[in-house]
Amino acid sequence: MSHIFTSQVVQDRHTGIRNLMMHPPFRGRRPVFIGDDVTDESAFAVLPEFDGVGFSVGRRISGLAGCFPEPDDVRQWIYRVAGTNKSDHP
């Protein structure tokens, strides 16, 4: 099931996270954000408001749960967490 919110244009990631976390099925959940560039830092900053966790890609950022060296490492982690493997997906 997908959820798309189109009532307003979100121009920054931290506002987007705050908006999503107000709506079911996100309300009361713990966000996980993975970012790979400086524009993602505002999203990392808002995660503690929701007991969320953040991971960077390619460079370490203090205060985050961890860092993935490469984008492929993110994909492999998602496969493991989902209980699947890469060969199950195109």
Secondary structure, DSSP 8 states (H G I E B T S, - for coil): ------SS---SHHHHHHHHTTSTTTTTS--EEEE-SGGGHHHHHHGGGGT-EEEEESS--TTSSEEESSHHHHHHHHHHHHT--GGG--
